[in-house]
Every structure is written in structure tokens, then in C-alpha cells.
Amino acid sequence: MNAPNEVAVNVIAIGKKKASLPAEKLFVLGILAGMFIAFAAVGANTASSVIENAGVSKLIGALLFPARLAMVLVAGSELFTGNSLIIIGVLEKEVTFAAMCKNWLFVYLGNFVGALLVAWLVNAGHQLSLFSNALAGTTINVATAKAALSFGDAFIRGVLCNFLVCIAVWMSFAAKDIAGKIIGLFFPVMLFVLCGFEHSVANMYYVPAGLFALANPAYASAATANVSLLTWGNFLINNLIPVTLGNVVGGVGLVGIPYWLVYLKKSKSA
């Protein structure tokens, strides 16, 4: 196992590699990560859609969701939220601020395209009709709850989410084999889903999937939420923008900078 100080050094090298990738590769790898995240969201919704006990339903979804980060890290792709850790390379002056921003931009766009693609495909293939449209109802209900959040709530939940996501990435880097990586990332990801925190890339699937489903009258009738709140405008203003900002603060401010200060920053006397 790599010690935390060793992980910090490895994160610099990984960040440099990520920041040096051309825009088109970042975009394609971002699409793949967006799809991985979306598939985990589909699975979580599917498994929980017929469980009446809310606590058990949430737990089952949370237990399945770590599959998304396992695919991102093991199969190889670029995820906006985890790439908050590139800030460590910037602070060490091994990565330029502009290169980090380029990475974030093209990865974010790719993540959005990948998540939207899966959201459209599961609707086009009528996968949401499972369990007599119960999955469609769950998909719309989840999307509505996210679109109805206040800006402040969404921001704070985004901060808390990406703290745990970046800790999950950090813990996976401590492992030296695939099994160790998956075990390391599992519990932080499970916790953020179980607690109901907000992940910008996951929401790129959750809310559009609900919006696409809402256009199908049979699916819409299966929902129990106040669907008047489920609009593209509410998605962007009440969820995606504040959650994205919160994710950056959580990953950069609560994980990247503290670990740089502890393990890498040179003291004035050095």
C-alpha cells in the first residue's frame, strides 16, 4: 500500500499526465466517464424502484453506485469531479492553471455528452418501462427532487459529495492492485449516495433522464412528485450550476489543498 505522502507525489504525476492530454482525447475520455456514471445511476434507480422502504431503497442504490468510479479508474476515463485533485500539481507548479482549466472544461463537456447519451438511450429503448413503469416513476421522482433544490442546498451538498469522491480517488491511489482500488473507493462513494449528496456528473444523467421520461404520458403518470418543478431551467439553475461549484470547492478546497499543505508544501525554513 502507498502511504498518504506517496499518494500525494503520485497525484502530481497523474495530474501532469491528465493536463497534458489534447482536448479531443479529454473529450472522448470524458464521454466514457459520463457513460460509466450514468450506467451506475441507471442500476441504482432500477434496483431501488420496487423497494417500498425508503431507507432500504437508498441503501441498495448506494451499494451499487461505487461501480461507476470503479469503471472510471480501472477502465480508464476522465471524470470532472475526481480531476479536482489536479490542483495539487498546480500548487506544486508542475501543472499550469490554464492546463487544469482546459482539462476541466473538455472533461466536463464530455461527461455531459456521455451522461445525456445514456439518458436518451434508456428512454429510447423503453428500459424505464420495467416493473410496470415503476422505474420510470422513480426516475422522474428522483429528477424532480434534484431540480427542486435551492441553490444553497445544492451547493452545500455538492461540496460534501466531492469531498467524499476525492477521498475515494485518493484511497484508490493508495492501493497497488485492482481489488485494493475497488475496496478503497467503495465506502466513500457509498456514503455520499446514502447521505443524499449531489454529484454534478451523476445529475447529468438523473435529471435529463427524468425530463426525457416526462415526455412519455405513460411514464409521467407513474410519477408521484410535483412534476411542474421538473424543467430544464430548474435543472441548470437549481442543480447543475450550484452542484458543479460545490463539487469544485469540495474537491479543491477540502481535499486537494489540505493534502498539499500537509504532505508537499515546503516549510519556510527548508
Residue, then its C-alpha position, 0 to 999 in steps of 0.5 A: m500500500n502507498a502511504p498518504n505522502e506517496v499518494a500525494v507525489n503520485v497525484i502530481a504525476i497523474g495530474k501532469k499526465k491528465a493536463s497534458l492530454p489534447a482536448e479531443k482525447l479529454f473529450v472522448l475520455g470524458i464521454l466514457a466517464g459520463m457513460f460509466i456514471a450514468f450506467a451506475a445511476v441507471g442500476a441504482n434507480t432500477a434496483s431501488s424502484v420496487i423497494e417500498n422502504a425508503g431507507v432500504s431503497k437508498l441503501i441498495g442504490a448506494l451499494l451499487f453506485p461505487a461501480r461507476l468510479a470503479m469503471v472510471l479508474v480501472a477502465g480508464s476515463e476522465l471524470f470532472t469531479g475526481n480531476s479536482l485533485i489536479i490542483i495539487g500539481v498546480l500548487e506544486k507548479e508542475v501543472t499550469f492553471a490554464a492546463m487544469c482549466k482546459n482539462w476541466l472544461f473538455v472533461y466536463l463537456g464530455n461527461f455531459v455528452g456521455a451522461l445525456l447519451v445514456a439518458w436518451l438511450v434508456n428512454a429510447g429503448h423503453q428500459l424505464s418501462l420495467f416493473s410496470n413503469a415503476l422505474a420510470g416513476t422513480t426516475i422522474n421522482v428522483a429528477t424532480a427532487k434534484a431540480a427542486l433544490s435551492f441553490g444553497d442546498a445544492f451547493i452545500r451538498g455538492v461540496l460534501c459529495n466531492f469531498l467524499v469522491c476525492i477521498a475515494v480517488w485518493m484511497s484508490f491511489a493508495a492501493k497497488d492492485i485492482a481489488g485494493k482500488i475497488i475496496g478503497l473507493f467503495f465506502p466513500v462513494m457509498l456514503f455520499v449516495l446514502c447521505g443524499f449528496e449531489h454529484s454534478v456528473a451523476n445529475m447529468y444523467y438523473v435529471p435529463a433522464g427524468l425530463f426525457a421520461l416526462a415526455n412519455p404520458a405513460y411514464a409521467s403518470a407513474a410519477t408521484a412528485n410535483v412534476s411542474l418543478l421538473t424543467w430544464g431551467n430548474f435543472l441548470i439553475n437549481n442543480l447543475i450550476p450550484v452542484t458543479l461549484g460545490n463539487v469544485v470547492g469540495g474537491v479543491g478546497l477540502v481535499g486537494i489543498p489540505y493534502w498539499l499543505v500537509y504532505l508537499k508544501k515546503s516549510k519556510s525554513a527548508 
